[in-house]
Amino acid sequence: MQSRGQWGARHFDKVIFNLPIPRFNTNNELHLSIADAAEEAQRVAALVQFPEGVKFQRARALVRKTLTEEGISQHINSLVARLLDGS
């Protein structure tokens, strides 16, 4: 679904608008589970220690690695997959 430019795929940020993402509903258990998982991800990410002078890209990679190691990324991905499948 991405457009391709001279150096590969681009405008990935616009692909999100093609997904069937429903509005948040406080009565939907799946929506609440995603929100809870996001809160847990934020809590864990806030505890990541960064080396002095770390660049943004490296800091982001460290947070992603930690969230993957903790199983949070996989959990969020499975919840979002359910949401997008309409389950």
SEMI-463296 format. One record per residue: x, y, z of N, C-alpha, C in turn; residue in one letter. Coordinates in pm, whole numbers, padded with zeros to 5 digits, always signed. Layout:
// residues N
XYZXYZXYZa ...
END
This chain:
// residues 87
+00081-00120+00000+00000+00000+00000+00085+00127+00000m +00217+00113+00016+00304+00230+00017+00338+00274-00124q +00349+00404-00143+00403+00453-00269+00553+00429-00268s +00611+00420-00386+00754+00395-00397+00822+00514-00463r +00931+00556-00406+01009+00665-00462+01141+00613-00516g +01228+00703-00551+01357+00666-00607+01438+00579-00511q +01425+00603-00380+01500+00529-00280+01414+00430-00203w +01301+00389-00258+01218+00288-00193+01086+00345-00146g +01021+00268-00058+00889+00306-00009+00894+00436+00070a +00787+00513+00062+00781+00640+00133+00637+00671+00172r +00620+00778+00245+00489+00823+00290+00416+00715+00370h +00492+00637+00446+00432+00532+00527+00332+00591+00626f +00358+00713+00671+00270+00776+00769+00128+00795+00716d +00108+00794+00586-00026+00811+00529-00101+00678+00517k -00031+00565+00522-00094+00434+00509-00192+00410+00623v -00163+00465+00738-00247+00445+00857-00391+00488+00831i -00411+00584+00743-00545+00632+00715-00627+00532+00634f -00563+00429+00579-00633+00326+00503-00679+00210+00590n -00640+00208+00716-00676+00098+00805-00813+00123+00869l -00888+00015+00892-01022+00028+00951-01016+00042+01103p -00964+00153+01151-00948+00175+01295-01075+00239+01350i -01143+00167+01441-01266+00224+01498-01235+00330+01604p -01331+00415+01629-01318+00513+01738-01309+00438+01871r -01234+00497+01964-01220+00438+02097-01355+00434+02165f -01385+00319+02226-01512+00299+02294-01483+00244+02433n -01517+00318+02536-01489+00275+02674-01568+00152+02714t -01665+00113+02635-01743-00008+02664-01688-00131+02591n -01582-00114+02513-01524-00223+02436-01402-00278+02510n -01409-00405+02550-01301-00466+02628-01168-00468+02552e -01174-00488+02421-01052-00489+02341-00986-00351+02341l -01066-00248+02328-01013-00111+02332-00947-00083+02467h -01012-00127+02572-00956-00107+02706-00827-00187+02726l -00821-00306+02669-00699-00387+02678-00583-00321+02606s -00611-00261+02490-00506-00190+02417-00459-00069+02497i -00551+00003+02557-00513+00118+02638-00429+00076+02758a -00466-00034+02823-00389-00086+02936-00248-00127+02892d -00240-00194+02777-00109-00237+02726-00023-00116+02692a -00083-00012+02639-00009+00111+02608+00044+00177+02735a -00036+00176+02840+00009+00230+02969+00127+00151+03023e +00121+00018+03009+00232-00067+03054+00357-00039+02970e +00340-00022+02840+00453+00009+02753+00517+00142+02794a +00434+00239+02824+00486+00370+02865+00563+00358+02996q +00510+00279+03090+00576+00261+03219+00713+00195+03201r +00718+00090+03120+00844+00020+03096+00942+00110+03020v +00894+00180+02919+00981+00268+02839+01042+00377+02926a +00968+00426+03022+01019+00532+03109+01134+00485+03198a +01146+00354+03216+01252+00299+03301+01380+00266+03225l +01376+00275+03093+01495+00244+03013+01604+00347+03041v +01723+00297+03068+01839+00383+03094+01914+00406+02963q +01946+00530+02934+02017+00566+02812+02159+00609+02845f +02254+00568+02760+02391+00618+02779+02395+00770+02761p +02493+00832+02822+02512+00977+02811+02527+01017+02665e +02452+01118+02622+02463+01171+02487+02404+01083+02378g +02318+00989+02416+02260+00898+02317+02177+00976+02214v +02187+00937+02089+02108+00999+01982+01967+00939+01982k +01874+01014+01923+01733+00974+01922+01713+00833+01865f +01776+00802+01752+01756+00673+01687+01800+00558+01777q +01912+00576+01846+01961+00472+01937+01869+00459+02058r +01822+00571+02111+01730+00567+02226+01602+00493+02187a +01551+00524+02069+01429+00457+02021+01453+00307+02007r +01569+00268+01955+01601+00126+01940+01610+00057+02075a +01665+00125+02174+01674+00066+02308+01536+00046+02369l +01447+00141+02349+01310+00127+02401+01240+00012+02330v +01251+00006+02198+01187-00103+02123+01240-00239+02168r +01372-00249+02186+01432-00375+02231+01378-00416+02366k +01368-00322+02457+01316-00351+02591+01171-00396+02585t +01089-00325+02506+00947-00362+02494+00931-00500+02431l +01019-00535+02339+01015-00668+02279+01057-00774+02380t +01166-00748+02452+01214-00843+02552+01111-00867+02662e +01036-00765+02697+00934-00777+02801+00804-00840+02749e +00795-00860+02617+00675-00920+02558+00562-00822+02534g +00588-00696+02561+00483-00595+02549+00452-00566+02402i +00554-00557+02321+00533-00530+02178+00447-00638+02114s +00479-00763+02143+00403-00874+02086+00258-00871+02134q +00239-00839+02261+00104-00833+02318+00023-00723+02249h +00082-00605+02235+00012-00495+02168-00017-00532+02023i +00081-00591+01955+00059-00630+01816-00056-00728+01801n -00067-00823+01893-00176-00921+01883-00312-00855+01911s -00315-00762+02006-00440-00691+02034-00483-00605+01914l -00389-00535+01855-00420-00450+01740-00462-00535+01620v -00398-00651+01602-00438-00741+01493-00583-00784+01512a -00621-00815+01634-00762-00850+01663-00854-00734+01631r -00812-00615+01669-00894-00495+01644-00915-00475+01494l -00809-00488+01417-00818-00464+01274-00891-00576+01200l -00890-00696+01259-00964-00809+01201-01112-00801+01234d -01148-00715+01327-01287-00703+01370-01329-00807+01470g -01231-00876+01533-01262-00980+01632-01302-00919+01765s 
END
